[in-house]
Amino acid sequence: MRGWGFTAQRPVRRASERREADVQAWINDDYPGIAARAKAEKAEIQWADETGLSNQANYGKSFAPKGETPVISRPATRFSQSMISRQAFIG
């Protein structure tokens, strides 16, 4: 595989419902007009995002000799936190 230029990579996760053509059309066609209008009106565009944190790790594959399963220790207590952030873009 290495000879063909392949490397081990973790895949990017995307929603199966995502319509990439529509996303690109909005970025290329619609958004420039929105940004221009915001600039003309001295307005700002607000972007918001939400995410969650957790101490429950999602480990990928490990390698070990046959019959010797790798063990990864982790805390038994679970923790999670939700966060919301915003960013202003002044046009």
N, C-alpha and C positions, 0 to 999 in steps of 0.2 A: 504494500500500500504506500509506503514512504517513497518508493521509487516513482510512483505515479503522482506524487505531490499531495497525498492525503495526510492529514494530521488528525489526532483525536480531538474532538471538540464537543462541547455541550450544546445541544440545540437551543435556539431561541424559541420561547413559547409565545405563540400568537393565537388569538381567538379564531376558531374555525369559521366563525361568521364574518370575519373581517373581509371587506371588499376593497382590495388594494387599489384597483383602478379608480374607485370613487374617492378614496383617501387622497391619492395623487392629484386627481382633478380638483379637489377642494383646495389643496395646498397651492397648486399652480394657477387656478382660475379664480376661485372665490376669495381666498385670504388676502391676496394683494389689494383688492378693492376695499376690503374691511380695514386693512392697515392704513391705506391712503385716506379713507374717510376719518379714521381716528386721528390721524396726523392733522388733517384739515380742521377738525373740531377741537384740537388740543386735548383729546381724550386719551385715556389709557385702556389697554386691553388686559383683562385679568385672566390668568390661566390658573387652574386648580387641579390638584391630583391627590389621590389617596392611596395609601399603602398600608400594609400590615407587617409587623415584625414578630418573630417567634424564635425561641431558642431551640425549637425542634428541627435540627439540621436535616437536610435532605441530601444524604451522601450518595455519590455515584458508585460505580463498580470499583472494587479493590482487587488486587491480585495477591495470591499467596500460593504456596505449594499445595498440591492436591491433598485434601483431608485436613488442612489446617486453616479453618475459616478465620479471617481477620476479625478482630474485636475492636470496636471504636467506643470508648467510654464517653458518656454524656450525662448531664445532670438529670436526675429523675423528676425534679420539680419543673413544671411547665410554666412558661411565661409568654404572654402575647400582648401586643400593644397596637392600636390603630392610630394612624397619623393622617392629617390633612395638611397640605402646604399650598401656598399660592405664590404667584409671581406676577408682577405688573410689567407690562410692556408699554412704554409711553410712545405714542405714534408720532 
